[in-house]
Amino acid sequence: MASRNISVSEASRPVLPRHTRLKFDETRQVWVILAPERVLAPDEIAVEVLQLCDGVRSVSDMVDQLAAKYAADRTDIATDVIAMLQDLADKGFLTQAREKTS
């Protein structure tokens, strides 16, 4: 499984693996990440970041968007976002978007 893990950087384009979904749990009124035999309940900020993980946007683009939205220091946001995404990638909840071949 370690071979599927990614090293997250600002150039990364993370995406949830096809067997994993971000879903709002109506019963509990919380967002959850569903994966085979695993459930993770990320906090509000993590959910906002995960909703940006579409495999198209780079981490740099996400950081720029969040820094503008919250009028916060870009460096601080980048540090936090990369650390959070790396933790999720290490746990198998994120992967790198593949380049499309023609």
C-alpha positions in Angstrom: 0.0 0.0 0.0 2.9 2.4 0.6 3.6 2.6 -3.1 0.3 4.3 -3.6 1.0 7.0 -1.0 2.1 10.4 -2.3 4.4 13.1 -1.1 2.3 16.3 -1.0 3.8 19.5 -2.2 2.4 22.7 -3.7 2.6 21.2 -7.1 0.6 18.1 -6.1 -2.9 17.6 -7.5 -4.5 15.5 -4.8 -7.8 13.6 -5.2 -9.7 11.0 -3.2 -9.1 7.5 -4.5 -11.9 6.0 -6.5 -12.8 3.7 -3.5 -13.1 6.7 -1.2 -15.9 9.3 -0.9 -16.5 12.6 1.0 -20.1 12.5 2.1 -22.4 14.4 4.4 -23.9 12.0 7.0 -27.4 13.3 7.4 -28.0 11.2 10.6 -25.1 12.6 12.5 -25.0 16.0 10.7 -21.3 15.7 10.0 -19.0 15.2 6.9 -17.3 11.9 6.7 -14.7 10.2 4.5 -15.9 6.8 3.6 -13.4 4.1 2.5 -13.6 0.3 2.6 -14.0 -0.7 6.2 -13.0 2.8 7.4 -14.7 6.1 8.3 -13.1 9.3 9.1 -14.9 12.5 10.4 -12.7 15.5 9.4 -13.2 18.9 11.0 -14.8 21.8 9.2 -11.5 23.2 7.8 -10.4 19.8 6.6 -13.7 19.3 4.8 -13.3 22.7 3.1 -9.8 21.6 1.9 -11.0 18.2 0.8 -13.8 19.7 -1.2 -11.0 21.4 -3.2 -9.2 18.1 -3.9 -10.6 17.5 -7.3 -7.5 16.3 -9.1 -7.4 19.4 -11.2 -6.4 22.1 -8.7 -2.9 22.0 -7.4 -2.2 22.4 -3.7 -0.8 25.9 -4.6 -4.1 26.8 -6.2 -6.0 25.6 -3.1 -3.7 27.6 -0.8 -4.2 30.8 -2.9 -8.0 30.3 -2.8 -8.0 29.8 1.0 -5.6 32.6 1.7 -7.8 35.0 -0.3 -11.1 33.7 1.3 -9.8 34.0 4.9 -7.4 37.0 4.4 -4.7 34.9 6.0 -1.0 34.5 5.6 -0.4 32.3 2.6 2.7 30.7 4.1 0.8 29.7 7.3 -2.0 28.2 5.2 0.4 26.3 2.9 2.1 24.8 5.9 -1.1 23.6 7.5 -2.7 22.4 4.3 0.3 20.4 3.2 0.6 18.8 6.6 -3.1 17.9 6.7 -3.1 16.5 3.1 0.1 14.5 3.8 -1.4 13.0 6.9 -4.5 11.9 4.9 -2.3 10.6 2.0 -0.2 8.6 4.5 -3.4 7.0 5.8 -4.5 6.2 2.2 -7.3 8.7 2.0 -5.7 10.7 -0.8 -3.8 10.0 -4.0 -2.2 12.0 -6.8 -4.3 12.8 -9.9 -3.0 11.0 -12.9 -1.9 12.8 -16.0 -4.4 12.2 -18.8 -2.8 10.6 -21.8 -4.2 11.0 -25.3 
